[in-house]
Amino acid sequence: MGLKVLVVDDSALMRKHLTSLLTSEGFEIRAARNGREALSELGAFQPDVITLDINMPRWTD
C-alpha cells in the first residue's frame, strides 16, 4: 500500500483534482473540507502527508 495522504481544501474542485491525481499514483487518500474535519481525520486515518489550502477556514470554533 502507498503512502496515506490527507487532502484538506475548502474548494471541492481542488479536492477532486488532488484526490484524482494522487490516487492514480497509488496513494491512499482521504479528504477534508475544513480544519475541523482534518483534525478529526488525524487519529483515525493517521496520514503520512497532509496537503493544505493556504487559507483554511474552521480550525476552531
All heavy atoms as TSV, in Angstrom:
chain	resi	resn	atom	element	x	y	z
A	1	MET	N	N	0.838	-1.179	0.000
A	1	MET	CA	C	0.000	0.000	0.000
A	1	MET	C	C	0.883	1.242	0.000
A	1	MET	O	O	1.938	1.270	0.618
A	1	MET	CB	C	-0.904	-0.017	1.235
A	1	MET	CG	C	-1.923	1.094	1.229
A	1	MET	SD	S	-2.976	1.169	2.693
A	1	MET	CE	C	-3.545	-0.487	2.832
A	2	GLY	N	N	0.434	2.291	-0.695
A	2	GLY	CA	C	1.192	3.529	-0.793
A	2	GLY	C	C	1.060	4.396	0.440
A	2	GLY	O	O	0.398	4.038	1.410
A	3	LEU	N	N	1.686	5.518	0.388
A	3	LEU	CA	C	1.590	6.483	1.473
A	3	LEU	C	C	0.157	6.972	1.631
A	3	LEU	O	O	-0.596	7.055	0.663
A	3	LEU	CB	C	2.484	7.690	1.200
A	3	LEU	CG	C	3.982	7.459	1.298
A	3	LEU	CD1	C	4.725	8.722	0.874
A	3	LEU	CD2	C	4.383	7.063	2.691
A	4	LYS	N	N	-0.199	7.320	2.866
A	4	LYS	CA	C	-1.532	7.853	3.146
A	4	LYS	C	C	-1.452	9.379	3.122
A	4	LYS	O	O	-0.607	9.969	3.797
A	4	LYS	CB	C	-2.035	7.363	4.492
A	4	LYS	CG	C	-2.232	5.866	4.526
A	4	LYS	CD	C	-2.957	5.420	5.760
A	4	LYS	CE	C	-2.064	5.530	6.966
A	4	LYS	NZ	N	-2.697	4.981	8.180
A	5	VAL	N	N	-2.343	9.997	2.331
A	5	VAL	CA	C	-2.358	11.445	2.166
A	5	VAL	C	C	-3.729	11.987	2.555
A	5	VAL	O	O	-4.757	11.480	2.086
A	5	VAL	CB	C	-2.037	11.853	0.704
A	5	VAL	CG1	C	-2.064	13.360	0.544
A	5	VAL	CG2	C	-0.683	11.297	0.276
A	6	LEU	N	N	-3.717	13.015	3.389
A	6	LEU	CA	C	-4.942	13.718	3.741
A	6	LEU	C	C	-4.954	15.027	2.957
A	6	LEU	O	O	-4.072	15.861	3.111
A	6	LEU	CB	C	-4.996	14.003	5.244
A	6	LEU	CG	C	-6.192	14.799	5.753
A	6	LEU	CD1	C	-7.510	14.087	5.425
A	6	LEU	CD2	C	-6.062	15.048	7.244
A	7	VAL	N	N	-5.943	15.178	2.085
A	7	VAL	CA	C	-6.102	16.378	1.270
A	7	VAL	C	C	-7.108	17.282	1.974
A	7	VAL	O	O	-8.254	16.897	2.165
A	7	VAL	CB	C	-6.603	16.022	-0.153
A	7	VAL	CG1	C	-6.906	17.282	-0.946
A	7	VAL	CG2	C	-5.591	15.145	-0.868
A	8	VAL	N	N	-6.649	18.477	2.360
A	8	VAL	CA	C	-7.510	19.413	3.083
A	8	VAL	C	C	-7.632	20.692	2.265
A	8	VAL	O	O	-6.653	21.407	2.059
A	8	VAL	CB	C	-6.933	19.738	4.481
A	8	VAL	CG1	C	-7.910	20.610	5.257
A	8	VAL	CG2	C	-6.592	18.473	5.248
A	9	ASP	N	N	-8.843	20.940	1.776
A	9	ASP	CA	C	-9.077	22.132	0.965
A	9	ASP	C	C	-10.559	22.463	1.003
A	9	ASP	O	O	-11.386	21.560	0.934
A	9	ASP	CB	C	-8.629	21.888	-0.475
A	9	ASP	CG	C	-8.334	23.165	-1.220
A	9	ASP	OD1	O	-9.226	24.038	-1.289
A	9	ASP	OD2	O	-7.211	23.303	-1.716
A	10	ASP	N	N	-10.879	23.760	1.108
A	10	ASP	CA	C	-12.289	24.148	1.124
A	10	ASP	C	C	-12.893	24.182	-0.272
A	10	ASP	O	O	-14.099	24.258	-0.432
A	10	ASP	CB	C	-12.491	25.485	1.834
A	10	ASP	CG	C	-11.694	26.623	1.229
A	10	ASP	OD1	O	-10.628	26.367	0.655
A	10	ASP	OD2	O	-12.124	27.779	1.358
A	11	SER	N	N	-12.080	24.056	-1.294
A	11	SER	CA	C	-12.558	24.021	-2.674
A	11	SER	C	C	-12.819	22.575	-3.103
A	11	SER	O	O	-11.896	21.749	-3.155
A	11	SER	CB	C	-11.518	24.649	-3.606
A	11	SER	OG	O	-11.798	24.331	-4.957
A	12	ALA	N	N	-14.071	22.282	-3.428
A	12	ALA	CA	C	-14.425	20.929	-3.878
A	12	ALA	C	C	-13.659	20.551	-5.146
A	12	ALA	O	O	-13.243	19.399	-5.316
A	12	ALA	CB	C	-15.921	20.832	-4.119
A	13	LEU	N	N	-13.462	21.517	-6.032
A	13	LEU	CA	C	-12.733	21.255	-7.274
A	13	LEU	C	C	-11.286	20.855	-6.992
A	13	LEU	O	O	-10.780	19.885	-7.569
A	13	LEU	CB	C	-12.778	22.481	-8.182
A	13	LEU	CG	C	-12.084	22.341	-9.533
A	13	LEU	CD1	C	-12.750	21.243	-10.370
A	13	LEU	CD2	C	-12.100	23.660	-10.275
A	14	MET	N	N	-10.625	21.560	-6.094
A	14	MET	CA	C	-9.230	21.227	-5.770
A	14	MET	C	C	-9.136	19.882	-5.067
A	14	MET	O	O	-8.228	19.093	-5.350
A	14	MET	CB	C	-8.600	22.326	-4.907
A	14	MET	CG	C	-8.279	23.579	-5.679
A	14	MET	SD	S	-7.274	23.273	-7.164
A	14	MET	CE	C	-5.784	22.614	-6.457
A	15	ARG	N	N	-10.067	19.594	-4.154
A	15	ARG	CA	C	-10.070	18.271	-3.503
A	15	ARG	C	C	-10.221	17.173	-4.538
A	15	ARG	O	O	-9.521	16.164	-4.493
A	15	ARG	CB	C	-11.204	18.175	-2.472
A	15	ARG	CG	C	-10.950	18.910	-1.197
A	15	ARG	CD	C	-11.939	18.538	-0.099
A	15	ARG	NE	N	-13.332	18.496	-0.516
A	15	ARG	CZ	C	-14.150	19.532	-0.510
A	15	ARG	NH1	N	-13.732	20.721	-0.132
A	15	ARG	NH2	N	-15.406	19.385	-0.888
A	16	LYS	N	N	-11.121	17.388	-5.500
A	16	LYS	CA	C	-11.355	16.385	-6.543
A	16	LYS	C	C	-10.110	16.172	-7.397
A	16	LYS	O	O	-9.702	15.036	-7.649
A	16	LYS	CB	C	-12.529	16.818	-7.420
A	16	LYS	CG	C	-12.857	15.852	-8.528
A	16	LYS	CD	C	-14.023	16.335	-9.369
A	16	LYS	CE	C	-14.274	15.372	-10.509
A	16	LYS	NZ	N	-15.372	15.819	-11.367
A	17	HIS	N	N	-9.490	17.257	-7.830
A	17	HIS	CA	C	-8.298	17.143	-8.676
A	17	HIS	C	C	-7.131	16.496	-7.935
A	17	HIS	O	O	-6.471	15.595	-8.476
A	17	HIS	CB	C	-7.870	18.510	-9.209
A	17	HIS	CG	C	-8.711	19.020	-10.329
A	17	HIS	ND1	N	-8.965	18.321	-11.481
A	17	HIS	CD2	C	-9.380	20.188	-10.461
A	17	HIS	CE1	C	-9.744	19.020	-12.284
A	17	HIS	NE2	N	-10.024	20.161	-11.675
A	18	LEU	N	N	-6.863	16.959	-6.727
A	18	LEU	CA	C	-5.756	16.379	-5.962
A	18	LEU	C	C	-6.003	14.908	-5.648
A	18	LEU	O	O	-5.104	14.075	-5.754
A	18	LEU	CB	C	-5.526	17.166	-4.673
A	18	LEU	CG	C	-4.830	18.501	-4.833
A	18	LEU	CD1	C	-4.846	19.278	-3.522
A	18	LEU	CD2	C	-3.399	18.309	-5.312
A	19	THR	N	N	-7.237	14.584	-5.264
A	19	THR	CA	C	-7.575	13.193	-4.958
A	19	THR	C	C	-7.391	12.309	-6.188
A	19	THR	O	O	-6.804	11.227	-6.110
A	19	THR	CB	C	-9.020	13.097	-4.425
A	19	THR	OG1	O	-9.102	13.842	-3.210
A	19	THR	CG2	C	-9.429	11.659	-4.172
A	20	SER	N	N	-7.862	12.769	-7.331
A	20	SER	CA	C	-7.732	12.007	-8.574
A	20	SER	C	C	-6.255	11.804	-8.948
A	20	SER	O	O	-5.836	10.681	-9.272
A	20	SER	CB	C	-8.469	12.728	-9.694
A	20	SER	OG	O	-8.303	12.061	-10.917
A	21	LEU	N	N	-5.493	12.867	-8.898
A	21	LEU	CA	C	-4.072	12.798	-9.241
A	21	LEU	C	C	-3.318	11.857	-8.313
A	21	LEU	O	O	-2.572	10.980	-8.768
A	21	LEU	CB	C	-3.453	14.199	-9.189
A	21	LEU	CG	C	-1.940	14.262	-9.386
A	21	LEU	CD1	C	-1.586	13.963	-10.834
A	21	LEU	CD2	C	-1.418	15.609	-8.969
A	22	LEU	N	N	-3.503	12.022	-7.031
A	22	LEU	CA	C	-2.755	11.219	-6.061
A	22	LEU	C	C	-3.201	9.756	-6.057
A	22	LEU	O	O	-2.377	8.853	-5.903
A	22	LEU	CB	C	-2.875	11.834	-4.675
A	22	LEU	CG	C	-2.204	13.203	-4.526
A	22	LEU	CD1	C	-2.594	13.859	-3.210
A	22	LEU	CD2	C	-0.698	13.090	-4.652
A	23	THR	N	N	-4.495	9.510	-6.246
A	23	THR	CA	C	-4.992	8.137	-6.323
A	23	THR	C	C	-4.391	7.418	-7.528
A	23	THR	O	O	-3.995	6.246	-7.436
A	23	THR	CB	C	-6.527	8.112	-6.401
A	23	THR	OG1	O	-7.055	8.733	-5.233
A	23	THR	CG2	C	-7.066	6.701	-6.501
A	24	SER	N	N	-4.291	8.117	-8.654
A	24	SER	CA	C	-3.727	7.497	-9.860
A	24	SER	C	C	-2.245	7.148	-9.681
A	24	SER	O	O	-1.719	6.299	-10.392
A	24	SER	CB	C	-3.906	8.416	-11.072
A	24	SER	OG	O	-3.060	9.544	-10.989
A	25	GLU	N	N	-1.591	7.787	-8.720
A	25	GLU	CA	C	-0.181	7.500	-8.444
A	25	GLU	C	C	0.000	6.471	-7.333
A	25	GLU	O	O	1.120	6.183	-6.915
A	25	GLU	CB	C	0.552	8.795	-8.068
A	25	GLU	CG	C	0.640	9.794	-9.199
A	25	GLU	CD	C	1.450	9.273	-10.383
A	25	GLU	OE1	O	2.458	8.568	-10.162
A	25	GLU	OE2	O	1.067	9.558	-11.528
A	26	GLY	N	N	-1.120	5.920	-6.837
A	26	GLY	CA	C	-1.044	4.833	-5.873
A	26	GLY	C	C	-1.129	5.240	-4.406
A	26	GLY	O	O	-0.928	4.405	-3.524
A	27	PHE	N	N	-1.421	6.490	-4.134
A	27	PHE	CA	C	-1.554	6.934	-2.752
A	27	PHE	C	C	-2.940	6.605	-2.219
A	27	PHE	O	O	-3.919	6.588	-2.963
A	27	PHE	CB	C	-1.339	8.450	-2.646
A	27	PHE	CG	C	0.052	8.887	-2.981
A	27	PHE	CD1	C	0.337	9.404	-4.225
A	27	PHE	CD2	C	1.073	8.778	-2.057
A	27	PHE	CE1	C	1.613	9.812	-4.557
A	27	PHE	CE2	C	2.361	9.183	-2.371
A	27	PHE	CZ	C	2.628	9.699	-3.627
A	28	GLU	N	N	-3.023	6.338	-0.925
A	28	GLU	CA	C	-4.308	6.159	-0.249
A	28	GLU	C	C	-4.745	7.544	0.217
A	28	GLU	O	O	-4.000	8.222	0.931
A	28	GLU	CB	C	-4.136	5.218	0.935
A	28	GLU	CG	C	-5.416	4.919	1.661
A	28	GLU	CD	C	-5.216	3.978	2.836
A	28	GLU	OE1	O	-4.134	3.373	2.958
A	28	GLU	OE2	O	-6.155	3.866	3.642
A	29	ILE	N	N	-5.946	7.961	-0.164
A	29	ILE	CA	C	-6.378	9.333	0.045
A	29	ILE	C	C	-7.626	9.417	0.903
A	29	ILE	O	O	-8.547	8.606	0.764
A	29	ILE	CB	C	-6.704	10.017	-1.313
A	29	ILE	CG1	C	-5.552	9.887	-2.290
A	29	ILE	CG2	C	-7.098	11.480	-1.102
A	29	ILE	CD1	C	-4.286	10.544	-1.844
A	30	ARG	N	N	-7.647	10.416	1.764
A	30	ARG	CA	C	-8.871	10.877	2.403
A	30	ARG	C	C	-8.886	12.389	2.247
A	30	ARG	O	O	-7.831	13.018	2.171
A	30	ARG	CB	C	-8.931	10.514	3.880
A	30	ARG	CG	C	-9.237	9.055	4.092
A	30	ARG	CD	C	-9.894	8.814	5.407
A	30	ARG	NE	N	-9.949	7.386	5.674
A	30	ARG	CZ	C	-10.129	6.864	6.861
A	30	ARG	NH1	N	-10.267	7.643	7.915
A	30	ARG	NH2	N	-10.174	5.566	7.012
A	31	ALA	N	N	-10.067	12.967	2.219
A	31	ALA	CA	C	-10.190	14.407	2.010
A	31	ALA	C	C	-11.019	15.033	3.122
A	31	ALA	O	O	-11.900	14.388	3.689
A	31	ALA	CB	C	-10.831	14.697	0.654
A	32	ALA	N	N	-10.704	16.296	3.406
A	32	ALA	CA	C	-11.448	17.072	4.396
A	32	ALA	C	C	-11.747	18.441	3.817
A	32	ALA	O	O	-10.930	19.007	3.086
A	32	ALA	CB	C	-10.643	17.196	5.680
A	33	ARG	N	N	-12.922	18.983	4.160
A	33	ARG	CA	C	-13.355	20.271	3.628
A	33	ARG	C	C	-12.859	21.462	4.433
A	33	ARG	O	O	-12.867	22.583	3.938
A	33	ARG	CB	C	-14.876	20.343	3.584
A	33	ARG	CG	C	-15.491	19.346	2.628
A	33	ARG	CD	C	-16.982	19.413	2.691
A	33	ARG	NE	N	-17.386	18.928	4.025
A	33	ARG	CZ	C	-18.638	18.845	4.441
A	33	ARG	NH1	N	-19.614	19.236	3.666
A	33	ARG	NH2	N	-18.913	18.385	5.635
A	34	ASN	N	N	-12.468	21.222	5.677
A	34	ASN	CA	C	-12.024	22.324	6.524
A	34	ASN	C	C	-11.127	21.784	7.636
A	34	ASN	O	O	-10.908	20.571	7.744
A	34	ASN	CB	C	-13.232	23.085	7.105
A	34	ASN	CG	C	-14.174	22.193	7.869
A	34	ASN	OD1	O	-13.758	21.443	8.744
A	34	ASN	ND2	N	-15.457	22.264	7.538
A	35	GLY	N	N	-10.638	22.694	8.443
A	35	GLY	CA	C	-9.721	22.314	9.505
A	35	GLY	C	C	-10.335	21.384	10.533
A	35	GLY	O	O	-9.671	20.466	11.019
A	36	ARG	N	N	-11.582	21.613	10.856
A	36	ARG	CA	C	-12.249	20.757	11.836
A	36	ARG	C	C	-12.313	19.316	11.340
A	36	ARG	O	O	-12.013	18.376	12.073
A	36	ARG	CB	C	-13.643	21.284	12.127
A	36	ARG	CG	C	-14.350	20.444	13.186
A	36	ARG	CD	C	-15.654	21.043	13.597
A	36	ARG	NE	N	-15.360	22.295	14.272
A	36	ARG	CZ	C	-16.228	23.276	14.416
A	36	ARG	NH1	N	-17.426	23.171	13.921
A	36	ARG	NH2	N	-15.903	24.375	15.053
A	37	GLU	N	N	-12.693	19.119	10.077
A	37	GLU	CA	C	-12.726	17.763	9.510
A	37	GLU	C	C	-11.322	17.158	9.474
A	37	GLU	O	O	-11.146	15.969	9.720
A	37	GLU	CB	C	-13.314	17.777	8.108
A	37	GLU	CG	C	-14.805	17.968	8.070
A	37	GLU	CD	C	-15.370	17.847	6.668
A	37	GLU	OE1	O	-14.644	17.477	5.728
A	37	GLU	OE2	O	-16.563	18.143	6.514
A	38	ALA	N	N	-10.339	17.969	9.149
A	38	ALA	CA	C	-8.959	17.482	9.082
A	38	ALA	C	C	-8.501	16.972	10.441
A	38	ALA	O	O	-7.893	15.895	10.542
A	38	ALA	CB	C	-8.028	18.588	8.594
A	39	LEU	N	N	-8.791	17.725	11.488
A	39	LEU	CA	C	-8.387	17.305	12.827
A	39	LEU	C	C	-9.061	16.006	13.235
A	39	LEU	O	O	-8.440	15.155	13.879
A	39	LEU	CB	C	-8.691	18.414	13.838
A	39	LEU	CG	C	-7.832	19.661	13.712
A	39	LEU	CD1	C	-8.342	20.752	14.648
A	39	LEU	CD2	C	-6.364	19.354	13.989
A	40	SER	N	N	-10.308	15.810	12.834
A	40	SER	CA	C	-11.000	14.565	13.180
A	40	SER	C	C	-10.454	13.371	12.395
A	40	SER	O	O	-10.556	12.233	12.856
A	40	SER	CB	C	-12.505	14.709	12.978
A	40	SER	OG	O	-12.837	14.789	11.622
A	41	GLU	N	N	-9.889	13.610	11.217
A	41	GLU	CA	C	-9.315	12.519	10.397
A	41	GLU	C	C	-7.934	12.075	10.900
A	41	GLU	O	O	-7.506	10.963	10.620
A	41	GLU	CB	C	-9.172	12.961	8.944
A	41	GLU	CG	C	-10.466	13.052	8.183
A	41	GLU	CD	C	-11.051	11.689	7.840
A	41	GLU	OE1	O	-10.330	10.671	7.902
A	41	GLU	OE2	O	-12.231	11.646	7.502
A	42	LEU	N	N	-7.243	12.932	11.619
A	42	LEU	CA	C	-5.870	12.618	12.021
A	42	LEU	C	C	-5.756	11.333	12.819
A	42	LEU	O	O	-4.908	10.490	12.528
A	42	LEU	CB	C	-5.262	13.780	12.814
A	42	LEU	CG	C	-4.928	15.024	12.020
A	42	LEU	CD1	C	-4.379	16.101	12.955
A	42	LEU	CD2	C	-3.937	14.727	10.921
A	43	GLY	N	N	-6.582	11.166	13.831
A	43	GLY	CA	C	-6.487	9.982	14.677
A	43	GLY	C	C	-6.868	8.703	13.966
A	43	GLY	O	O	-6.181	7.688	14.088
A	44	ALA	N	N	-7.950	8.750	13.219
A	44	ALA	CA	C	-8.456	7.541	12.559
A	44	ALA	C	C	-7.613	7.140	11.351
A	44	ALA	O	O	-7.313	5.969	11.150
A	44	ALA	CB	C	-9.908	7.759	12.131
A	45	PHE	N	N	-7.199	8.108	10.545
A	45	PHE	CA	C	-6.520	7.820	9.287
A	45	PHE	C	C	-4.991	7.770	9.448
A	45	PHE	O	O	-4.325	7.009	8.778
A	45	PHE	CB	C	-6.911	8.870	8.246
A	45	PHE	CG	C	-6.386	8.634	6.859
A	45	PHE	CD1	C	-6.575	7.423	6.212
A	45	PHE	CD2	C	-5.715	9.632	6.188
A	45	PHE	CE1	C	-6.092	7.202	4.922
A	45	PHE	CE2	C	-5.238	9.438	4.898
A	45	PHE	CZ	C	-5.431	8.217	4.269
A	46	GLN	N	N	-4.447	8.587	10.326
A	46	GLN	CA	C	-3.004	8.695	10.571
A	46	GLN	C	C	-2.226	8.856	9.265
A	46	GLN	O	O	-1.435	7.989	8.880
A	46	GLN	CB	C	-2.501	7.502	11.370
A	46	GLN	CG	C	-3.138	7.422	12.746
A	46	GLN	CD	C	-2.582	6.291	13.578
A	46	GLN	OE1	O	-2.023	5.334	13.065
A	46	GLN	NE2	N	-2.746	6.396	14.862
A	47	PRO	N	N	-2.437	9.980	8.581
A	47	PRO	CA	C	-1.780	10.187	7.280
A	47	PRO	C	C	-0.270	10.374	7.416
A	47	PRO	O	O	0.224	10.835	8.443
A	47	PRO	CB	C	-2.428	11.486	6.772
A	47	PRO	CG	C	-2.830	12.210	8.006
A	47	PRO	CD	C	-3.231	11.139	8.982
A	48	ASP	N	N	0.439	9.997	6.352
A	48	ASP	CA	C	1.878	10.235	6.262
A	48	ASP	C	C	2.148	11.653	5.786
A	48	ASP	O	O	3.167	12.249	6.145
A	48	ASP	CB	C	2.522	9.244	5.278
A	48	ASP	CG	C	2.341	7.808	5.726
A	48	ASP	OD1	O	2.789	7.480	6.837
A	48	ASP	OD2	O	1.722	7.031	4.974
A	49	VAL	N	N	1.234	12.184	4.958
A	49	VAL	CA	C	1.379	13.510	4.359
A	49	VAL	C	C	0.030	14.216	4.410
A	49	VAL	O	O	-1.010	13.584	4.242
A	49	VAL	CB	C	1.837	13.396	2.875
A	49	VAL	CG1	C	1.923	14.754	2.218
A	49	VAL	CG2	C	3.153	12.654	2.776
A	50	ILE	N	N	0.063	15.540	4.628
A	50	ILE	CA	C	-1.154	16.353	4.604
A	50	ILE	C	C	-0.931	17.506	3.632
A	50	ILE	O	O	0.086	18.198	3.721
A	50	ILE	CB	C	-1.482	16.921	5.995
A	50	ILE	CG1	C	-1.669	15.800	7.003
A	50	ILE	CG2	C	-2.720	17.813	5.926
A	50	ILE	CD1	C	-1.821	16.276	8.431
A	51	THR	N	N	-1.860	17.683	2.701
A	51	THR	CA	C	-1.832	18.866	1.842
A	51	THR	C	C	-2.853	19.848	2.393
A	51	THR	O	O	-3.942	19.447	2.798
A	51	THR	CB	C	-2.168	18.547	0.371
A	51	THR	OG1	O	-3.536	18.152	0.278
A	51	THR	CG2	C	-1.260	17.458	-0.181
A	52	LEU	N	N	-2.492	21.135	2.429
A	52	LEU	CA	C	-3.381	22.149	2.990
A	52	LEU	C	C	-3.539	23.324	2.047
A	52	LEU	O	O	-2.572	23.761	1.424
A	52	LEU	CB	C	-2.809	22.689	4.308
A	52	LEU	CG	C	-2.740	21.734	5.484
A	52	LEU	CD1	C	-1.945	22.363	6.619
A	52	LEU	CD2	C	-4.128	21.371	5.947
A	53	ASP	N	N	-4.743	23.843	2.000
A	53	ASP	CA	C	-5.014	25.108	1.341
A	53	ASP	C	C	-4.320	26.199	2.164
A	53	ASP	O	O	-4.216	26.091	3.379
A	53	ASP	CB	C	-6.530	25.326	1.311
A	53	ASP	CG	C	-6.960	26.551	0.533
A	53	ASP	OD1	O	-6.085	27.273	0.015
A	53	ASP	OD2	O	-8.167	26.781	0.453
A	54	ILE	N	N	-3.838	27.233	1.521
A	54	ILE	CA	C	-3.108	28.278	2.240
A	54	ILE	C	C	-4.005	29.059	3.201
A	54	ILE	O	O	-3.572	29.493	4.264
A	54	ILE	CB	C	-2.371	29.219	1.267
A	54	ILE	CG1	C	-1.361	30.046	2.041
A	54	ILE	CG2	C	-3.346	30.079	0.500
A	54	ILE	CD1	C	-0.297	30.654	1.169
A	55	ASN	N	N	-5.278	29.246	2.866
A	55	ASN	CA	C	-6.249	29.910	3.740
A	55	ASN	C	C	-7.305	28.890	4.132
A	55	ASN	O	O	-8.244	28.652	3.386
A	55	ASN	CB	C	-6.914	31.092	3.036
A	55	ASN	CG	C	-5.937	32.215	2.773
A	55	ASN	OD1	O	-5.165	32.563	3.648
A	55	ASN	ND2	N	-5.948	32.752	1.573
A	56	MET	N	N	-7.135	28.299	5.303
A	56	MET	CA	C	-8.029	27.225	5.714
A	56	MET	C	C	-9.027	27.700	6.762
A	56	MET	O	O	-8.631	28.129	7.845
A	56	MET	CB	C	-7.210	26.058	6.275
A	56	MET	CG	C	-8.018	24.853	6.645
A	56	MET	SD	S	-9.115	24.228	5.364
A	56	MET	CE	C	-8.013	24.031	4.017
A	57	PRO	N	N	-10.326	27.643	6.456
A	57	PRO	CA	C	-11.345	28.042	7.425
A	57	PRO	C	C	-11.599	26.960	8.467
A	57	PRO	O	O	-11.267	25.796	8.262
A	57	PRO	CB	C	-12.580	28.246	6.555
A	57	PRO	CG	C	-12.380	27.303	5.432
A	57	PRO	CD	C	-10.885	27.275	5.184
A	58	ARG	N	N	-12.189	27.373	9.587
A	58	ARG	CA	C	-12.730	26.480	10.624
A	58	ARG	C	C	-11.712	25.580	11.286
A	58	ARG	O	O	-11.940	24.399	11.475
A	58	ARG	CB	C	-13.872	25.658	10.087
A	58	ARG	CG	C	-15.048	26.526	9.651
A	58	ARG	CD	C	-16.258	25.751	9.457
A	58	ARG	NE	N	-16.704	25.307	10.791
A	58	ARG	CZ	C	-17.754	24.560	10.981
A	58	ARG	NH1	N	-18.470	24.162	9.970
A	58	ARG	NH2	N	-18.105	24.193	12.186
A	59	TRP	N	N	-10.575	26.122	11.700
A	59	TRP	CA	C	-9.660	25.321	12.528
A	59	TRP	C	C	-10.211	25.198	13.922
A	59	TRP	O	O	-10.013	24.211	14.598
A	59	TRP	CB	C	-8.268	25.943	12.565
A	59	TRP	CG	C	-7.498	25.624	11.342
A	59	TRP	CD1	C	-7.190	26.484	10.329
A	59	TRP	CD2	C	-6.967	24.366	10.944
A	59	TRP	NE1	N	-6.510	25.818	9.351
A	59	TRP	CE2	C	-6.347	24.514	9.709
A	59	TRP	CE3	C	-6.957	23.102	11.525
A	59	TRP	CZ2	C	-5.720	23.480	9.027
A	59	TRP	CZ3	C	-6.332	22.063	10.849
A	59	TRP	CH2	C	-5.730	22.257	9.633
A	60	THR	N	N	-10.891	26.234	14.381
A	60	THR	CA	C	-11.539	26.207	15.698
A	60	THR	C	C	-12.904	26.860	15.555
A	60	THR	O	O	-13.258	27.371	14.496
A	60	THR	CB	C	-10.714	26.996	16.735
A	60	THR	OG1	O	-10.595	28.338	16.306
A	60	THR	CG2	C	-9.333	26.387	16.913
A	61	ASP	N	N	-13.649	26.876	16.635
A	61	ASP	CA	C	-14.980	27.499	16.601
A	61	ASP	C	C	-14.917	28.977	16.383
A	61	ASP	O	O	-14.123	29.708	16.639
A	61	ASP	CB	C	-15.740	27.209	17.887
A	61	ASP	CG	C	-16.173	25.743	17.925
A	61	ASP	OD1	O	-16.376	25.169	16.856
A	61	ASP	OD2	O	-16.289	25.219	19.027
